[in-house]
């Protein structure tokens, strides 16, 4: 338990939220603010759930024991979850975090260069899980403002909120803090974009590890090794996640992929083949026509085609 927190009597169940999971040990935050380490009861490992039996953000029931240990006795149903395909093309789901209100995707304006295809995958995952997504662009001090706006204009046109930030200069940090306060958010994105630095700026005293980007390959080094739910002084939680190099779509029906691109919505149902148009080669396709007319970003459209073809080959 944390200093100053009372220990629950032995053999008593108390509710909690999983804050961190490493090697079969779960850090659980209790209602009073204390944190205990608990193991999962063997029978819970057999329950059918997406991904692992317990994920960061899960609401659980913890039992205290006379020897000072704790076990997770029950896991409550999830309101939401953000899941991706296991790395390396696996056929299992990896739940990044459960029970969140929104997804905050952090990219860098430079060092490393923004990986927009990965951004599109994150956005599709958010849409498929009915979670609103916000895009944060850090390190804007490295790139002219007009260039940043131009690069992310298609996302604003699609209806996404894009927040330019420079943690180094302190610009935009208060706006991001306002987005996070009072909500449970997952903060995700590639390595090296400054997620931990952003959280350190939003709530001084966290002292999350940070590292410089490799000059040779322009990729960040992993400083967050597992997802962790961080409580905010202003209310709410943020799930700080490891930097991801791969985002495989999970449980996203390919026939519904077009509905996860918000800018496509006004044109859906207007194609000649209304029920089965893939928007890739069919004649009289409203989506293709909108791209040709400049009403839909050609880059976003190509991302849609890549996702459709790439994930179809994975089965």
Phi, psi and omega in degrees: 000155175290154181304136175087356181264139179283147180271129177300145178301151179303147176063029177247138176270136176226148178282158177195175178235133180290120182266328184200149179222121180218119173058038178082002176252131183244124172276123184242126177270125182269165184304326181281358180101350178288158180233130178237158174259130185226153173254159183272132174300139186303321183294333180289337180293342181270349182291142181276113177219162176293128177069218181291160181299325180226136179235160174303134182097347179294142172271128187228167170248125184248137176251133176269149183238160184299332181278004179092357180272171180223146174230147173276118185263334183205150177238125182285155175302144181275140172282327181200164175204148174248112185236148174228166175293142178305143182303152178083018178078021180295166182253022175245159177269146172242110179282117180288315180196151181245157172060050177252158180266334185200159178247126178248111184261121183255126173238171173249145174292334178194159178051071003273161177298143181297130180264091188288331176294321176294320177303315180298323177295316177301318181294321177296317177301318179296313180298317182294334179260011177057038179247127176296144182239142177235138182255125176249126179251105182271171177062035179291348175290347181269350187225142177302141183305320181298324180292320178297313181298319181294320184292330184249013181298323182297329181284322175295321178296330178281353177105003179275145176276127180244121183248112175282136185219145166230100179299322182301320182263354180079009182278131175083354183295318180298324179293319177294320178302318179297327178290326186274326188298134176081003180232164171257115187238151170252126179257115187220173182147178181293169175290149171082005183271351176100029180296312181293322177297322178296316179294321177299323180286324180290320179227089179304142180107351179288322179055042175292145183292142175229162179208155180283158177279140178296124179293330185289316186245357179056039176236145180281158174264144181292121175249336172261117187265344176207156180296144181215134179271117184252120177286142180257142179297332181275004180102146180092181181225155171233128174269107176277125186246158176298149174297133185254137175257349184215134178231092179275132180290140179231133176056036175251102181299127184298328180290349178252002186302324182296335180284349180265008171249099188305327182289346177282337192307316182297343185254350181294138182088358181256000179283159177301313177265080190297329188270337185219028178285128178269352180064030180243326185213351186289147176288154177054045177270124183293326179293312180300320179295321179293325176295314181298329181274358180079012181275340174235136180302129178294327178293317178295322179296317178296326176296319176301313181297320179297315178297317182298314183283317183295314182282338175293326181288339179279342183078000000 
